[in-house]
Amino acid sequence: MATIEKRETESGVVYRVKVRIKGRPNQTATFARITDAKKWAQITEGYIKDGKHFHNTEAKKRTLNELIDKYIKNVLPLKPKAESKQKTQLEWWKKQIGSYSLCDITPALIAEQRDNLLLTPIVSRSLKKSKPRDKKRSPSTVVRYMAALSHVLSTGCKEWGWIDDNPMRKVTKPKEARGRIRFLSDNERIDLLDACKQSSNACLYTVVVLALSTGMRYGEIINLKWEDVDTKNFRITLHETKNGERRVVPLVGHALELVTELKLNRDKATNLLFPASKPKRDNQSQVTYKSMFLRKAWMQATKEAELKDFRFHDLRHSAASYLAMNGASLAEIAEVLGHKTLQMVKRYAHLSEAHTSKVVASMNERIFG
């Protein structure tokens, strides 16, 4: 509520207004006329209740462009894996609403741009087609755009004090599609492994077996170094992972046999398990090895195996599915795959129903006999 106090000063009568609303900072101002004081009190009360009032002066004089630019300069370099993609996303937000002052970045404005992201087609040009084709962003993509802006606003609020709150908190995210569960059947697995054995790339079979037996991602496998592989203790240590945490992966069975054989025939000029066949030389004639490129060999193998709608990442889904069907709990699957929460592995819950039934049956038998 607002209170107006009349005061007499040497220069005359003034009216001091104080607006107090629970949960918000007090707002004060002084006017020479009572009508101006009442008008200011009414407007300020309305703005505070609508969530549009920012007592922070930075929010009034700074624009979203300035906040995003500072974030790109100071924060994004600390996230090298996501830097390129998030910079593209943030540039989109700058183009749409970057000229707005931070106090005008409301949940309603963000929601309007969310709908714009969802409904506005993006024009992409296929390499094989001369005509451009319209394609809409998926809900998952829109969520990533929103997450990028949300982190900018949170940083501006918590660390730089440019705004008092993150308006993104009040904006509803689009519902994402259910996680993909495409895994190899027994026959498909046999056909794929046979095709990989026949591949012109001698390493493809080992890479695919590693993916199926450990659930590692393509990048994690293809960039493996020999110092990360411990064949004596049957494990692989991944120092660079998607979630930024170090992960230890068991190396057992057929995968261990293949890696051990690979080690005996390794190229000692490089510490990569899977180096490109032709190393590059720089201007100083220094030889540098890059990880090999398996896309062409992989596509040919899936074609030979007659697999439909199957990507390399689906080998990871296959590993998780096999773990679930062989009695592993969701927590155990999450630990193997390197997920911080169980949310990502809940898609495999239905595959472990038989195991769950056994656990419940065992509990009932112990309690009731």
MARKOLDO-261075 format. One record per residue (C-alpha): x, y, z; residue number from 1; residue in three letters. Coordinates in steps of 0.02 Angstrom, whole numbers. Each point is the difference from the previous one (the first is absolute). Last residue first. Example, Ala and Ser with C-alpha at 12.3 -4.5 7.8 and 13.67 -1.06 7.14 Angstrom:
+--------+--------+--------+------+------+
|     px |     py |     pz | resi | resn |
+--------+--------+--------+------+------+
|    684 |    -53 |    357 |    2 |  SER |
|    -69 |   -172 |     33 |    1 |  ALA |
+--------+--------+--------+------+------+
//
This chain:
+--------+--------+--------+------+------+
|     px |     py |     pz | resi | resn |
+--------+--------+--------+------+------+
|    272 |  -3320 |    157 |  369 |  GLY |
|    -79 |    169 |     29 |  368 |  PHE |
|    151 |    112 |     27 |  367 |  ILE |
|    140 |    -99 |    -84 |  366 |  ARG |
|   -112 |    -59 |   -140 |  365 |  GLU |
|    -62 |    177 |    -31 |  364 |  ASN |
|    177 |     68 |    -10 |  363 |  MET |
|     55 |   -137 |   -120 |  362 |  SER |
|   -152 |     31 |   -110 |  361 |  ALA |
|     37 |    188 |     -4 |  360 |  VAL |
|    181 |    -32 |    -51 |  359 |  VAL |
|    -51 |   -129 |   -130 |  358 |  LYS |
|   -129 |    119 |    -73 |  357 |  SER |
|    133 |    136 |    -15 |  356 |  THR |
|    112 |   -118 |    -99 |  355 |  HIS |
|   -142 |    -42 |   -118 |  354 |  ALA |
|    -42 |    185 |    -17 |  353 |  GLU |
|    178 |     43 |    -53 |  352 |  SER |
|    -43 |     47 |   -179 |  351 |  LEU |
|   -141 |    114 |     60 |  350 |  HIS |
|    126 |    106 |     95 |  349 |  ALA |
|    107 |     38 |   -154 |  348 |  TYR |
|    -73 |    174 |    -28 |  347 |  ARG |
|     35 |     35 |    184 |  346 |  LYS |
|    184 |     13 |    -46 |  345 |  VAL |
|      4 |    188 |    -33 |  344 |  MET |
|    -97 |     43 |    158 |  343 |  GLN |
|    112 |   -105 |    113 |  342 |  LEU |
|    118 |    145 |     32 |  341 |  THR |
|    185 |     37 |    -28 |  340 |  LYS |
|     11 |   -111 |   -154 |  339 |  HIS |
|    168 |    -84 |    -31 |  338 |  GLY |
|    -58 |   -147 |   -105 |  337 |  LEU |
|     62 |   -131 |    124 |  336 |  VAL |
|    -61 |     98 |    152 |  335 |  GLU |
|   -170 |     34 |    -78 |  334 |  ALA |
|    -20 |   -185 |    -41 |  333 |  ILE |
|     41 |    -46 |    180 |  332 |  GLU |
|   -126 |    126 |     68 |  331 |  ALA |
|   -133 |    -66 |   -121 |  330 |  LEU |
|     29 |   -175 |     67 |  329 |  SER |
|     89 |   -133 |   -104 |  328 |  ALA |
|    -98 |   -161 |    -25 |  327 |  GLY |
|     57 |    -63 |   -169 |  326 |  ASN |
|   -138 |     88 |    -96 |  325 |  MET |
|     55 |    166 |     75 |  324 |  ALA |
|    183 |    -27 |    -45 |  323 |  LEU |
|    -49 |    -51 |   -178 |  322 |  TYR |
|   -104 |    159 |    -16 |  321 |  SER |
|    144 |    109 |     60 |  320 |  ALA |
|    120 |    -79 |   -125 |  319 |  ALA |
|   -128 |     19 |   -140 |  318 |  SER |
|    -29 |    182 |     43 |  317 |  HIS |
|    188 |     27 |    -15 |  316 |  ARG |
|     -2 |    -91 |   -167 |  315 |  LEU |
|   -140 |    120 |    -46 |  314 |  ASP |
|    129 |    139 |     -1 |  313 |  HIS |
|     69 |    -76 |   -161 |  312 |  PHE |
|   -167 |     26 |    -86 |  311 |  ARG |
|   -135 |   -124 |    -50 |  310 |  PHE |
|   -159 |     43 |    -95 |  309 |  ASP |
|      7 |   -159 |   -104 |  308 |  LYS |
|    139 |   -128 |      8 |  307 |  LEU |
|     32 |   -100 |   -159 |  306 |  GLU |
|    163 |    -73 |     69 |  305 |  ALA |
|     91 |     55 |   -160 |  304 |  GLU |
|    -76 |    174 |     17 |  303 |  LYS |
|     48 |     11 |    183 |  302 |  THR |
|    178 |    -50 |    -48 |  301 |  ALA |
|     10 |    129 |   -141 |  300 |  GLN |
|    -58 |    139 |    114 |  299 |  MET |
|    130 |    -50 |    130 |  298 |  TRP |
|    143 |     -5 |   -126 |  297 |  ALA |
|    -46 |    174 |    -66 |  296 |  LYS |
|    -21 |     73 |    174 |  295 |  ARG |
|    158 |    -74 |     74 |  294 |  LEU |
|    119 |    150 |      4 |  293 |  PHE |
|    162 |    -42 |     88 |  292 |  MET |
|     64 |    102 |    146 |  291 |  SER |
|    134 |    124 |    -49 |  290 |  LYS |
|    187 |    -26 |      4 |  289 |  TYR |
|    127 |    139 |    -13 |  288 |  THR |
|    171 |    -10 |    -84 |  287 |  VAL |
|    108 |    154 |     18 |  286 |  GLN |
|     67 |     62 |   -167 |  285 |  SER |
|     16 |    177 |     71 |  284 |  GLN |
|   -143 |     59 |   -110 |  283 |  ASN |
|   -112 |   -141 |     64 |  282 |  ASP |
|      0 |   -181 |    -54 |  281 |  ARG |
|   -156 |   -109 |      2 |  280 |  LYS |
|    -15 |   -184 |     41 |  279 |  PRO |
|    -79 |   -118 |   -128 |  278 |  LYS |
|    -86 |   -153 |     71 |  277 |  SER |
|    -99 |    102 |    126 |  276 |  ALA |
|     33 |    -55 |    178 |  275 |  PRO |
|   -112 |   -122 |     95 |  274 |  PHE |
|     82 |    -45 |    165 |  273 |  LEU |
|     88 |    169 |      8 |  272 |  LEU |
|    170 |     11 |     86 |  271 |  ASN |
|     91 |     28 |   -164 |  270 |  THR |
|    168 |    -54 |    -74 |  269 |  ALA |
|    -20 |   -167 |     87 |  268 |  LYS |
|   -121 |    -61 |   -134 |  267 |  ASP |
|    -89 |   -142 |     89 |  266 |  ARG |
|     13 |   -184 |    -45 |  265 |  ASN |
|     11 |    -71 |    178 |  264 |  LEU |
|   -122 |    133 |     63 |  263 |  LYS |
|   -130 |    -46 |   -131 |  262 |  LEU |
|      7 |   -181 |     62 |  261 |  GLU |
|    -31 |     59 |    178 |  260 |  THR |
|   -142 |    113 |    -60 |  259 |  VAL |
|    -82 |   -145 |    -92 |  258 |  LEU |
|     14 |   -120 |    147 |  257 |  GLU |
|    -66 |    131 |    122 |  256 |  LEU |
|   -150 |     32 |   -112 |  255 |  ALA |
|    -34 |   -187 |     -8 |  254 |  HIS |
|    -16 |    -14 |    188 |  253 |  GLY |
|     38 |    148 |    112 |  252 |  VAL |
|     41 |    185 |      4 |  251 |  LEU |
|    -97 |     83 |    141 |  250 |  PRO |
|    -25 |    189 |    -24 |  249 |  VAL |
|     68 |    131 |    121 |  248 |  VAL |
|    -73 |    175 |    -15 |  247 |  ARG |
|     72 |    173 |     28 |  246 |  ARG |
|   -132 |    136 |      8 |  245 |  GLU |
|    -35 |    136 |   -128 |  244 |  GLY |
|   -177 |    -56 |    -41 |  243 |  ASN |
|     47 |    -44 |   -180 |  242 |  LYS |
|    160 |    -89 |     49 |  241 |  THR |
|    186 |     43 |     -9 |  240 |  GLU |
|    104 |   -101 |    124 |  239 |  HIS |
|    -65 |   -172 |    -48 |  238 |  LEU |
|     92 |   -138 |     93 |  237 |  THR |
|     -8 |   -172 |    -80 |  236 |  ILE |
|      2 |   -158 |    105 |  235 |  ARG |
|     56 |   -180 |      9 |  234 |  PHE |
|    132 |     17 |    138 |  233 |  ASN |
|    138 |    -69 |   -110 |  232 |  LYS |
|    -74 |     72 |   -160 |  231 |  THR |
|      9 |    178 |     68 |  230 |  ASP |
|    -50 |    119 |   -141 |  229 |  VAL |
|     10 |    188 |     31 |  228 |  ASP |
|    189 |      5 |    -33 |  227 |  GLU |
|    -37 |    -80 |   -169 |  226 |  TRP |
|   -105 |    146 |    -58 |  225 |  LYS |
|   -185 |     -5 |    -45 |  224 |  LEU |
|    -63 |    134 |   -121 |  223 |  ASN |
|   -105 |   -118 |   -107 |  222 |  ILE |
|    -81 |    -80 |    151 |  221 |  ILE |
|    -55 |    154 |     96 |  220 |  GLU |
|    -55 |     86 |   -160 |  219 |  GLY |
|   -109 |   -147 |    -49 |  218 |  TYR |
|    -82 |    -11 |    171 |  217 |  ARG |
|     40 |   -140 |    121 |  216 |  MET |
|   -133 |   -130 |     39 |  215 |  GLY |
|    133 |   -123 |     57 |  214 |  THR |
|    -33 |   -163 |    -93 |  213 |  SER |
|    -94 |     68 |   -151 |  212 |  LEU |
|    112 |    151 |    -27 |  211 |  ALA |
|    159 |   -102 |     25 |  210 |  LEU |
|    -63 |   -131 |   -124 |  209 |  VAL |
|    -37 |    138 |   -126 |  208 |  VAL |
|    175 |     74 |     17 |  207 |  VAL |
|     84 |   -170 |    -15 |  206 |  THR |
|    -98 |    -43 |   -159 |  205 |  TYR |
|     37 |    170 |    -78 |  204 |  LEU |
|    189 |    -14 |     28 |  203 |  CYS |
|     44 |    -98 |   -158 |  202 |  ALA |
|    -87 |    125 |   -115 |  201 |  ASN |
|    -36 |    -91 |   -162 |  200 |  SER |
|   -148 |    -78 |     88 |  199 |  SER |
|    -26 |   -189 |      2 |  198 |  GLN |
|      8 |    -10 |    190 |  197 |  LYS |
|   -120 |    148 |     11 |  196 |  CYS |
|   -126 |    -91 |   -111 |  195 |  ALA |
|      8 |   -153 |    113 |  194 |  ASP |
|    -24 |    111 |    152 |  193 |  LEU |
|   -153 |     80 |    -80 |  192 |  LEU |
|    -79 |   -166 |    -49 |  191 |  ASP |
|     25 |    -75 |    173 |  190 |  ILE |
|    -72 |    155 |     85 |  189 |  ARG |
|   -149 |      3 |   -117 |  188 |  GLU |
|    -37 |   -182 |     39 |  187 |  ASN |
|      7 |     27 |    188 |  186 |  ASP |
|   -106 |    158 |    -11 |  185 |  SER |
|     94 |    164 |     -2 |  184 |  LEU |
|    -64 |    148 |     99 |  183 |  PHE |
|   -106 |    150 |    -42 |  182 |  ARG |
|    -69 |     85 |    156 |  181 |  ILE |
|    -18 |    187 |    -36 |  180 |  ARG |
|    -46 |    108 |    148 |  179 |  GLY |
|   -178 |     64 |      6 |  178 |  ARG |
|    -29 |    161 |    -94 |  177 |  ALA |
|     26 |    162 |     93 |  176 |  GLU |
|   -142 |    101 |     72 |  175 |  LYS |
|     29 |    183 |    -33 |  174 |  PRO |
|     68 |     97 |    151 |  173 |  LYS |
|   -116 |    109 |    102 |  172 |  THR |
|     66 |    174 |     41 |  171 |  VAL |
|     -1 |     56 |    182 |  170 |  LYS |
|    181 |    -45 |     37 |  169 |  ARG |
|     52 |     90 |   -160 |  168 |  MET |
|    -30 |    166 |     89 |  167 |  PRO |
|    164 |    -22 |     97 |  166 |  ASN |
|     -6 |    118 |    149 |  165 |  ASP |
|     74 |    162 |     66 |  164 |  ASP |
|     94 |     52 |   -157 |  163 |  ILE |
|    175 |     69 |    -31 |  162 |  TRP |
|     72 |    -73 |    159 |  161 |  GLY |
|    154 |    -71 |    -86 |  160 |  TRP |
|     10 |   -172 |     82 |  159 |  GLU |
|   -175 |    -55 |     47 |  158 |  LYS |
|   -111 |    100 |   -118 |  157 |  CYS |
|    107 |     19 |   -156 |  156 |  GLY |
|     56 |   -180 |     21 |  155 |  THR |
|   -181 |    -57 |     14 |  154 |  SER |
|    -46 |    102 |   -155 |  153 |  LEU |
|    140 |    -77 |   -103 |  152 |  VAL |
|    -43 |   -174 |     64 |  151 |  HIS |
|   -180 |     26 |    -51 |  150 |  SER |
|     51 |     57 |   -174 |  149 |  LEU |
|     91 |   -164 |    -35 |  148 |  ALA |
|   -139 |   -102 |     80 |  147 |  ALA |
|   -130 |     82 |   -110 |  146 |  MET |
|     96 |    -43 |   -159 |  145 |  TYR |
|     23 |   -179 |     63 |  144 |  ARG |
|   -187 |    -14 |     37 |  143 |  VAL |
|    -36 |     60 |   -178 |  142 |  VAL |
|    109 |   -140 |    -68 |  141 |  THR |
|    -93 |   -130 |    103 |  140 |  SER |
|   -167 |     69 |    -60 |  139 |  PRO |
|     58 |    -31 |   -180 |  138 |  SER |
|     41 |    145 |   -113 |  137 |  ARG |
|   -100 |     13 |   -160 |  136 |  LYS |
|     69 |    -41 |   -173 |  135 |  LYS |
|    -28 |     90 |   -162 |  134 |  ASP |
|     92 |    -63 |   -153 |  133 |  ARG |
|    117 |     95 |   -115 |  132 |  PRO |
|      1 |    -55 |   -183 |  131 |  LYS |
|    165 |    -55 |    -77 |  130 |  SER |
|     -3 |   -170 |     82 |  129 |  LYS |
|    146 |   -114 |     35 |  128 |  LYS |
|     90 |    113 |    124 |  127 |  LEU |
|   -165 |     38 |     84 |  126 |  SER |
|    -43 |    181 |     30 |  125 |  ARG |
|    -78 |     47 |    166 |  124 |  SER |
|   -134 |    131 |     30 |  123 |  VAL |
|    -57 |      4 |    180 |  122 |  ILE |
|   -187 |     -7 |     23 |  121 |  PRO |
|    -79 |    115 |    130 |  120 |  THR |
|   -118 |    -94 |    117 |  119 |  LEU |
|    108 |    -64 |    141 |  118 |  LEU |
|    127 |    141 |      9 |  117 |  LEU |
|   -138 |    131 |    -14 |  116 |  ASN |
|    -94 |    -88 |    139 |  115 |  ASP |
|    153 |     17 |    110 |  114 |  ARG |
|     15 |    181 |    -56 |  113 |  GLN |
|   -174 |     38 |     68 |  112 |  GLU |
|     40 |    -95 |    159 |  111 |  ALA |
|    155 |    110 |     24 |  110 |  ILE |
|   -105 |    158 |    -16 |  109 |  LEU |
|   -132 |    -66 |    121 |  108 |  ALA |
|    133 |    -52 |    127 |  107 |  PRO |
|     64 |    179 |     -3 |  106 |  THR |
|    158 |     76 |    -72 |  105 |  ILE |
|    -51 |    183 |     21 |  104 |  ASP |
|    111 |     31 |    153 |  103 |  CYS |
|    146 |    -68 |   -101 |  102 |  LEU |
|    -16 |    137 |   -130 |  101 |  SER |
|    -58 |    -66 |   -169 |  100 |  TYR |
|    121 |     13 |   -148 |   99 |  SER |
|     45 |   -185 |     10 |   98 |  GLY |
|   -179 |    -58 |    -30 |   97 |  ILE |
|      3 |    -98 |   -164 |   96 |  GLN |
|    177 |     21 |    -67 |   95 |  LYS |
|     77 |    -19 |    172 |   94 |  LYS |
|   -101 |   -157 |     32 |   93 |  TRP |
|     65 |    -75 |   -164 |   92 |  TRP |
|    178 |     49 |     46 |   91 |  GLU |
|    -25 |    -96 |    162 |   90 |  LEU |
|    -41 |   -160 |    -94 |   89 |  GLN |
|    150 |     16 |   -116 |   88 |  THR |
|    113 |     33 |    151 |   87 |  LYS |
|    -74 |   -152 |     84 |   86 |  GLN |
|     49 |   -114 |   -144 |   85 |  LYS |
|    179 |     63 |    -14 |   84 |  SER |
|     37 |      6 |    186 |   83 |  GLU |
|    -75 |   -167 |     52 |   82 |  ALA |
|    159 |   -103 |      4 |   81 |  LYS |
|    110 |    148 |     48 |   80 |  PRO |
|   -102 |     50 |    155 |   79 |  LYS |
|    118 |    118 |     92 |   78 |  LEU |
|     12 |    104 |   -159 |   77 |  PRO |
|   -190 |     26 |     16 |   76 |  LEU |
|     12 |     93 |    166 |   75 |  VAL |
|     99 |    161 |    -23 |   74 |  ASN |
|    -20 |     59 |   -180 |   73 |  LYS |
|   -163 |    -87 |    -45 |   72 |  ILE |
|    -75 |     50 |    169 |   71 |  TYR |
|     53 |    182 |    -22 |   70 |  LYS |
|    -78 |      2 |   -173 |   69 |  ASP |
|   -160 |    -80 |     65 |   68 |  ILE |
|    -19 |    131 |    137 |   67 |  LEU |
|     36 |    145 |   -117 |   66 |  GLU |
|   -124 |    -63 |   -130 |   65 |  ASN |
|   -131 |    -24 |    136 |   64 |  LEU |
|     10 |    186 |     31 |   63 |  THR |
|     65 |     94 |    151 |   62 |  ARG |
|    -66 |    167 |     67 |   61 |  LYS |
|   -157 |    -59 |     86 |   60 |  LYS |
|     63 |   -168 |     61 |   59 |  ALA |
|    156 |     84 |     68 |   58 |  GLU |
|   -111 |    114 |    105 |   57 |  THR |
|    -57 |   -148 |    105 |   56 |  ASN |
|   -168 |     42 |     75 |   55 |  HIS |
|    -78 |   -100 |   -140 |   54 |  PHE |
|   -187 |     15 |    -26 |   53 |  HIS |
|    -85 |   -109 |   -129 |   52 |  LYS |
|    -58 |   -141 |    114 |   51 |  GLY |
|   -182 |     45 |    -24 |   50 |  ASP |
|    -20 |     39 |    186 |   49 |  LYS |
|    155 |    111 |     -5 |   48 |  ILE |
|    -58 |     93 |   -154 |   47 |  TYR |
|   -172 |     32 |     74 |   46 |  GLY |
|     69 |     67 |    164 |   45 |  GLU |
|    120 |    113 |    -96 |   44 |  THR |
|   -138 |     73 |   -108 |   43 |  ILE |
|   -113 |     39 |    148 |   42 |  GLN |
|    139 |     75 |    106 |   41 |  ALA |
|     61 |    108 |   -143 |   40 |  TRP |
|   -175 |     69 |    -30 |   39 |  LYS |
|    -26 |     35 |    185 |   38 |  LYS |
|    165 |     94 |     14 |   37 |  ALA |
|    -33 |     99 |   -159 |   36 |  ASP |
|   -170 |     54 |     67 |   35 |  THR |
|     76 |     50 |    168 |   34 |  ILE |
|    119 |    122 |    -83 |   33 |  ARG |
|    183 |     33 |     41 |   32 |  ALA |
|     48 |   -184 |    -12 |   31 |  PHE |
|    113 |   -120 |     96 |   30 |  THR |
|     30 |   -184 |    -40 |   29 |  ALA |
|     10 |   -165 |     93 |   28 |  THR |
|     -8 |   -184 |    -46 |   27 |  GLN |
|     10 |   -137 |    132 |   26 |  ASN |
|     79 |   -163 |    -60 |   25 |  PRO |
|   -124 |   -139 |    -42 |   24 |  ARG |
|    -59 |   -153 |     99 |   23 |  GLY |
|   -144 |     93 |     79 |   22 |  LYS |
|    -44 |    161 |    -91 |   21 |  ILE |
|     51 |    171 |     67 |   20 |  ARG |
|    -12 |    158 |   -104 |   19 |  VAL |
|     66 |    157 |     86 |   18 |  LYS |
|    -43 |    174 |    -62 |   17 |  VAL |
|     75 |    162 |     68 |   16 |  ARG |
|   -101 |    156 |    -37 |   15 |  TYR |
|     87 |    168 |      2 |   14 |  VAL |
|    -48 |    170 |     76 |   13 |  VAL |
|    117 |    149 |    -22 |   12 |  GLY |
|    182 |     43 |    -33 |   11 |  SER |
|     48 |     -1 |    184 |   10 |  GLU |
|    -91 |   -167 |     21 |    9 |  THR |
|   -173 |    -50 |     56 |    8 |  GLU |
|    -44 |   -184 |    -18 |    7 |  ARG |
|   -160 |    -91 |    -47 |    6 |  LYS |
|     11 |   -189 |      6 |    5 |  GLU |
|    -82 |   -110 |   -130 |    4 |  ILE |
|    -24 |   -186 |     34 |    3 |  THR |
|    -17 |   -135 |   -134 |    2 |  ALA |
|    -52 |   -181 |     25 |    1 |  MET |
+--------+--------+--------+------+------+
//
